Amino acid sequence: MSTVKAAVLTAYEQPLELREYPALREVAPGEALVRVEIAGICGTDVHLWLGQLHVPLPVILGHETVGRLEAIGEGLTHDWRGNPLAVGDRVSWASSIVCGECYYCRVKRQPTRCTSRKAYGISYCADTAPHLRGGYAQQIHLRAGTAIFRLPDSLPSDAVVGAGCALATAIHGIERSPVEWGDTVIVQGTGPVGLAAIAVAKQAGATKILAIGGPPHRLELARQFGASETIDIGAVSDPAERHKIALAFTGGFGADVVIECVGYPGAVNEGIELPRDGGRFLILGQYANAGNISFNPHTITRKQLAVQGSWGFEPRHVDRALRLLEIPHWQQLFAGEITARFPLEQANEALRTVKNWSAGKTVLIP
């Protein structure tokens, strides 16, 4: 092939354009070229499409990707885990690269806040060579320093992309606001991040998990992932009534940990009332500027809450996510989350499917 196709975001709230770019053949030292086999559509992609997080335009979206190595640059001999790499290997990779040298990387050990951090499918203008830096394309060019993971034959691509960045995001967040053995947990939101949070909380030892979300097919998935009970926000539209049900679920005290995975600011107002006194509130879903909220800070003081934010993840969280997916139970659940597949030419329909919550995990097959 002399050219490759890509679905490109050229303007916010406008249809993606199908464009062609020169196919790549060679790469510089440390770089890699991957033929994309499957690319997940993340809720963050919808936020980007809606202009809620400003990025360089035009941009090839897509940061949840699996493909096969087509070219490997000099010096790139092993993956992040130390496994040897060869052309033809099936791989995935951490979606962002940090500098390792800035204040946050070296001094404060907060690499997800690196001042030079760049993410595939988000940070790279498609007009700048080598152009192919997002998953909504037939090829993707990986920079030197990318944390690449060779996937074992026992781990299907559907499980990796079904989990997407949501699983690594949940692992990073719950590391910062831990779920302890025997905890009662409330998860707000039953999208991919919410389901991943349920899985991680369950694996960590939570004995009771309440999922608040919708629509009904997402609540059924939440129960499969380990939620003890669910609240359908369509059927119970009054936040005060949902609060009453949540308190009853927790014995009247509130949850040990509440994890917000919705991505809409109003969920924070509701969620901050749900932990017990001395409990923890993890804000995990606010990955774009979707607007402001107001609440009484007396709630935090009175309840002695620990309120924690979490942004992105590191390669070590991708490693943990892949290891979790080697457990057959979780592998099957995350792979089964994919219910909608689209060719690259139907990327706009795929984005609308995610925006409207009309399917499980939605993917592109370039």
C-alpha positions as CSV (number, residue, x, y, z in Angstrom):
1,M,0.0,0.0,0.0
2,S,1.3,3.4,-0.9
3,T,-1.2,5.2,1.3
4,V,-3.1,4.5,4.5
5,K,-6.5,5.7,5.6
6,A,-7.3,7.5,8.8
7,A,-10.4,9.1,10.3
8,V,-9.5,12.6,11.3
9,L,-11.1,15.2,13.6
10,T,-10.7,18.5,11.7
11,A,-13.2,20.7,13.7
12,Y,-15.1,20.2,16.9
13,E,-18.7,18.9,16.7
14,Q,-18.2,18.2,13.0
15,P,-18.0,14.8,11.3
16,L,-14.6,13.1,11.1
17,E,-13.0,13.2,7.7
18,L,-11.6,10.1,6.0
19,R,-8.1,11.1,4.8
20,E,-5.1,9.3,3.2
21,Y,-1.5,9.7,4.3
22,P,1.7,8.2,2.8
23,A,2.3,4.7,4.1
24,L,5.4,4.5,6.3
25,R,8.1,1.9,5.6
26,E,11.1,2.8,7.8
27,V,11.5,4.2,11.3
28,A,14.2,5.9,13.2
29,P,16.1,4.3,16.1
30,G,13.9,3.4,19.0
31,E,10.7,3.9,17.0
32,A,8.1,1.4,15.8
33,L,5.5,1.1,13.1
34,V,2.3,-0.9,13.8
35,R,-0.4,-2.1,11.5
36,V,-3.6,-1.4,13.5
37,E,-5.9,-4.3,14.0
38,I,-8.5,-2.9,16.4
39,A,-9.0,0.5,18.0
40,G,-11.3,1.3,20.9
41,I,-13.5,4.4,21.1
42,C,-13.1,5.9,24.5
43,G,-15.4,8.4,26.2
44,T,-12.6,10.8,26.1
45,D,-12.8,10.7,22.3
46,V,-16.3,11.9,22.5
47,H,-15.2,14.8,24.8
48,L,-12.5,15.7,22.3
49,W,-15.1,15.5,19.4
50,L,-17.4,17.9,21.4
51,G,-14.5,20.3,22.0
52,Q,-14.5,19.9,25.8
53,L,-10.7,19.3,25.8
54,H,-8.8,21.5,23.3
55,V,-6.2,19.6,21.2
56,P,-4.2,20.4,18.1
57,L,-6.4,20.1,15.0
58,P,-6.6,18.2,12.8
59,V,-5.9,15.1,14.9
60,I,-6.3,11.3,14.4
61,L,-8.2,10.2,17.5
62,G,-7.7,6.8,19.2
63,H,-5.5,5.9,22.2
64,E,-6.7,2.3,22.8
65,T,-5.1,0.2,20.2
66,V,-3.7,-3.3,19.3
67,G,-1.8,-4.1,16.2
68,R,1.2,-6.0,14.7
69,L,4.7,-4.6,14.4
70,E,5.6,-3.8,10.8
71,A,9.0,-2.1,11.4
72,I,11.2,-1.8,14.5
73,G,13.9,0.9,14.8
74,E,17.5,0.2,15.7
75,G,17.9,-0.3,19.4
76,L,14.3,-1.3,20.1
77,T,14.9,-4.9,21.0
78,H,12.6,-5.6,23.9
79,D,9.2,-4.5,25.2
80,W,8.6,-2.7,28.6
81,R,8.6,-6.1,30.4
82,G,11.9,-7.2,28.8
83,N,10.4,-9.6,26.3
84,P,12.1,-9.6,22.9
85,L,10.3,-7.9,20.0
86,A,10.1,-8.9,16.4
87,V,8.3,-7.8,13.3
88,G,4.9,-9.6,13.3
89,D,4.4,-9.5,17.1
90,R,1.0,-8.4,18.3
91,V,1.4,-5.5,20.7
92,S,-0.3,-2.8,22.6
93,W,1.3,0.3,24.3
94,A,0.8,2.9,27.0
95,S,-1.0,5.8,25.4
96,S,1.3,8.6,26.6
97,I,5.0,9.5,26.9
98,V,6.6,11.6,29.6
99,C,9.9,13.4,29.6
100,G,11.3,11.9,32.8
101,E,13.2,15.1,33.4
102,C,10.7,17.8,34.5
103,Y,9.7,18.9,38.0
104,Y,6.8,16.5,38.2
105,C,8.7,13.5,36.7
106,R,11.8,13.8,38.8
107,V,11.0,15.7,41.9
108,K,7.4,15.1,42.8
109,R,7.0,11.6,41.2
110,Q,3.8,12.6,39.5
111,P,4.7,11.6,35.9
112,T,1.1,11.7,34.7
113,R,1.4,15.5,35.3
114,C,4.6,15.8,33.2
115,T,4.8,19.2,31.6
116,S,5.8,17.6,28.3
117,R,3.4,14.7,28.4
118,K,1.9,13.7,25.0
119,A,-0.7,11.1,24.3
120,Y,-1.4,9.2,21.1
121,G,-4.8,10.2,19.5
122,I,-4.8,13.5,21.5
123,S,-1.6,15.5,21.4
124,Y,-0.3,15.2,17.8
125,C,-1.4,17.3,14.9
126,A,-2.1,15.1,11.9
127,D,-0.7,17.8,9.5
128,T,2.8,17.2,11.0
129,A,4.9,14.3,9.7
130,P,4.8,11.4,10.3
131,H,1.1,12.2,10.6
132,L,0.0,8.7,11.9
133,R,-0.1,9.2,15.7
134,G,-3.7,7.9,16.5
135,G,-5.5,4.6,16.5
136,Y,-8.3,5.6,14.0
137,A,-5.9,4.7,11.2
138,Q,-4.5,1.7,9.3
139,Q,-1.0,2.4,10.7
140,I,0.4,4.1,13.7
141,H,3.9,5.4,14.2
142,L,5.2,5.0,17.8
143,R,7.8,7.4,19.1
144,A,11.0,6.2,20.8
145,G,10.4,5.8,24.4
146,T,6.9,4.4,24.0
147,A,6.1,1.7,26.6
148,I,5.3,-1.2,24.2
149,F,3.9,-4.5,25.5
150,R,4.1,-7.7,23.5
151,L,0.8,-9.6,24.0
152,P,0.8,-13.3,24.7
153,D,-1.2,-15.6,22.4
154,S,-3.4,-16.4,25.4
155,L,-4.6,-12.8,25.7
156,P,-7.1,-11.9,22.9
157,S,-7.1,-8.4,21.4
158,D,-10.8,-8.0,22.3
159,A,-10.0,-8.3,26.0
160,V,-7.2,-5.7,25.7
161,V,-9.3,-3.1,23.8
162,G,-12.5,-4.1,25.7
163,A,-10.7,-3.0,28.9
164,G,-9.1,-0.1,27.0
165,C,-7.5,2.8,28.9
166,A,-10.4,2.5,31.4
167,L,-8.8,-0.4,33.3
168,A,-5.4,1.2,33.7
169,T,-7.1,4.5,34.7
170,A,-9.1,2.7,37.4
171,I,-6.0,0.9,38.7
172,H,-4.1,4.2,39.0
173,G,-7.1,5.9,40.7
174,I,-7.8,3.1,43.2
175,E,-4.0,3.0,43.9
176,R,-4.3,6.6,45.0
177,S,-7.6,6.1,46.9
178,P,-7.4,2.4,48.0
179,V,-10.2,0.0,48.3
180,E,-9.5,-2.3,51.3
181,W,-10.6,-5.8,52.0
182,G,-14.2,-5.9,53.2
183,D,-15.0,-2.3,52.0
184,T,-18.4,-1.2,50.8
185,V,-18.0,0.7,47.5
186,I,-20.3,2.9,45.4
187,V,-19.4,3.4,41.8
188,Q,-21.1,6.2,39.9
189,G,-21.3,5.5,36.2
190,T,-21.5,2.2,34.3
191,G,-19.5,3.1,31.2
192,P,-16.1,1.5,30.6
193,V,-14.4,3.4,33.5
194,G,-17.2,2.5,35.9
195,L,-17.1,-1.2,34.9
196,A,-13.3,-1.2,35.3
197,A,-13.6,0.4,38.7
198,I,-16.1,-2.3,39.7
199,A,-13.6,-5.0,38.6
200,V,-10.6,-3.4,40.4
201,A,-12.7,-2.9,43.6
202,K,-13.9,-6.5,43.5
203,Q,-10.4,-7.8,42.9
204,A,-9.2,-5.7,45.8
205,G,-11.6,-7.3,48.2
206,A,-14.7,-5.1,48.3
207,T,-17.6,-7.2,49.7
208,K,-20.5,-4.9,48.6
209,I,-20.6,-2.7,45.5
210,L,-23.5,-0.5,44.4
211,A,-23.4,0.8,40.8
212,I,-25.4,3.9,39.9
213,G,-25.9,4.4,36.1
214,G,-27.7,3.3,33.1
215,P,-29.2,2.4,30.6
216,P,-30.4,-1.1,31.7
217,H,-28.0,-3.0,29.4
218,R,-25.0,-1.2,31.1
219,L,-26.5,-2.1,34.6
220,E,-26.6,-5.7,33.6
221,L,-22.9,-5.5,32.6
222,A,-22.2,-3.9,36.0
223,R,-23.8,-6.9,37.8
224,Q,-21.8,-9.3,35.7
225,F,-18.6,-7.4,36.7
226,G,-19.4,-7.7,40.4
227,A,-22.0,-5.1,41.4
228,S,-24.1,-6.4,44.3
229,E,-27.0,-4.0,43.4
230,T,-27.6,-1.2,40.9
231,I,-29.6,2.0,40.6
232,D,-31.0,2.9,37.2
233,I,-30.8,6.7,36.9
234,G,-33.5,6.5,34.3
235,A,-36.0,4.8,36.6
236,V,-34.8,6.7,39.7
237,S,-34.3,10.2,38.4
238,D,-34.4,12.1,41.7
239,P,-30.9,12.4,43.3
240,A,-32.4,12.6,46.7
241,E,-34.2,9.2,46.2
242,R,-30.9,7.7,44.9
243,H,-29.2,9.0,48.0
244,K,-31.8,7.3,50.2
245,I,-31.4,4.0,48.4
246,A,-27.6,4.2,48.6
247,L,-27.7,4.9,52.3
248,A,-29.9,1.9,52.9
249,F,-27.5,-0.2,50.9
250,T,-24.6,0.8,53.2
251,G,-26.6,0.3,56.4
252,G,-27.3,4.0,56.8
253,F,-23.7,5.2,57.1
254,G,-22.5,5.7,53.5
255,A,-19.8,3.8,51.6
256,D,-16.2,3.4,52.6
257,V,-15.2,4.4,49.1
258,V,-17.2,6.3,46.4
259,I,-15.7,6.3,42.9
260,E,-17.1,8.9,40.4
261,C,-16.7,7.6,36.8
262,V,-19.4,9.6,35.1
263,G,-17.6,12.4,33.4
264,Y,-20.3,15.0,34.0
265,P,-19.7,17.5,36.8
266,G,-23.1,17.2,38.4
267,A,-22.2,13.6,39.5
268,V,-19.6,15.1,41.8
269,N,-22.3,17.0,43.7
270,E,-24.3,13.8,44.2
271,G,-21.3,11.6,44.9
272,I,-19.8,13.8,47.6
273,E,-22.8,13.0,49.9
274,L,-22.4,9.2,49.5
275,P,-19.3,8.3,51.5
276,R,-19.5,7.5,55.2
277,D,-17.9,9.9,57.7
278,G,-14.1,9.5,57.3
279,G,-14.7,7.8,53.9
280,R,-13.0,8.4,50.6
281,F,-14.3,10.0,47.4
282,L,-12.3,9.4,44.3
283,I,-13.1,11.7,41.3
284,L,-12.0,9.6,38.3
285,G,-14.4,10.6,35.5
286,Q,-13.7,14.3,35.0
287,Y,-11.2,14.1,32.0
288,A,-12.5,17.2,30.1
289,N,-13.8,20.6,30.9
290,A,-17.5,19.9,30.9
291,G,-18.4,22.8,33.2
292,N,-18.3,23.9,36.8
293,I,-20.3,22.8,39.9
294,S,-20.9,24.3,43.4
295,F,-21.2,22.5,46.6
296,N,-20.9,23.3,50.3
297,P,-17.4,22.6,51.5
298,H,-18.8,22.0,55.0
299,T,-19.7,18.6,53.6
300,I,-16.0,17.7,53.3
301,T,-15.2,19.1,56.8
302,R,-18.2,17.6,58.6
303,K,-17.8,14.2,57.0
304,Q,-13.9,14.3,57.3
305,L,-13.7,13.2,53.7
306,A,-10.6,12.3,51.8
307,V,-11.2,13.6,48.3
308,Q,-8.8,12.4,45.7
309,G,-8.3,13.1,42.0
310,S,-6.5,10.9,39.5
311,W,-5.3,11.7,36.0
312,G,-4.2,9.1,33.5
313,F,-1.9,6.2,34.3
314,E,1.7,5.1,34.0
315,P,3.1,2.1,32.1
316,R,3.2,0.1,35.3
317,H,-0.6,0.4,35.5
318,V,-0.9,-0.9,31.9
319,D,1.3,-3.8,33.0
320,R,-1.0,-4.5,36.0
321,A,-4.1,-4.2,33.7
322,L,-2.7,-6.8,31.2
323,R,-1.9,-9.1,34.1
324,L,-5.4,-8.8,35.4
325,L,-6.7,-9.7,31.9
326,E,-4.7,-12.9,32.1
327,I,-7.3,-14.1,34.7
328,P,-9.9,-15.9,32.6
329,H,-12.9,-14.5,34.5
330,W,-11.9,-10.9,33.8
331,Q,-10.6,-11.7,30.3
332,Q,-14.0,-13.0,29.3
333,L,-15.9,-10.1,30.8
334,F,-13.8,-7.4,29.2
335,A,-13.7,-9.1,25.8
336,G,-17.5,-9.5,26.0
337,E,-17.9,-5.8,26.7
338,I,-17.3,-5.2,22.9
339,T,-20.7,-5.2,21.3
340,A,-20.3,-2.9,18.3
341,R,-17.7,-3.0,15.5
342,F,-17.4,-0.6,12.7
343,P,-15.0,-0.2,9.7
344,L,-12.9,3.0,9.6
345,E,-15.3,4.5,7.1
346,Q,-18.1,4.5,9.7
347,A,-16.1,6.2,12.5
348,N,-18.7,8.9,12.8
349,E,-21.4,6.3,13.4
350,A,-19.2,4.6,15.9
351,L,-18.6,7.9,17.8
352,R,-22.4,8.6,17.9
353,T,-22.9,5.0,19.3
354,V,-20.6,5.8,22.2
355,K,-22.1,9.3,22.8
356,N,-25.6,7.8,22.9
357,W,-24.7,4.9,25.1
358,S,-26.4,2.6,22.6
359,A,-23.9,-0.3,22.8
360,G,-21.3,-1.8,25.0
361,K,-17.7,-1.1,24.1
362,T,-17.4,0.2,20.5
363,V,-14.4,-0.4,18.3
364,L,-13.1,0.3,14.9
365,I,-11.5,-2.4,12.7
366,P,-9.2,-0.4,10.3
